[in-house]
Amino acid sequence: MPSSLQDIKIKLDAHVGEAVTVVAQAGRKKITERTGVLRSTFPSLFVVELDEEAKFERASYSYTDILTNNIDIIFAE
C-alpha cells in the first residue's frame, strides 16, 4: 500500500480511463461497492464515472480515504 498521498495520486494517474471498483465503508457493518471508470485525478481527490445502474453519474473520493483504509480500489485486469 502506498505510504503517502503523492504515491497514491501517482498510482491512480497511471490508471486514468480504466475500469475500477471502489469498495467503501458505509457504516459499522455496511460496505458499498461501486464500479465505473476512473475519469480524472486532481491534487486532493479523484473522480469515478459510475456505471449506468448506479443512482449517481459520478462519485469523487479523497486520496486520504485510501490512505486511511476507508476505501479500497480494485483495478480491472
Summary of the structure (lengths in Angstrom):
residues: 77
radius of gyration: 11.8
end to end distance: 18.3
largest distance: 33.6
contacts: 188
relative contact order: 0.26
helix: 18%
strand: 44%
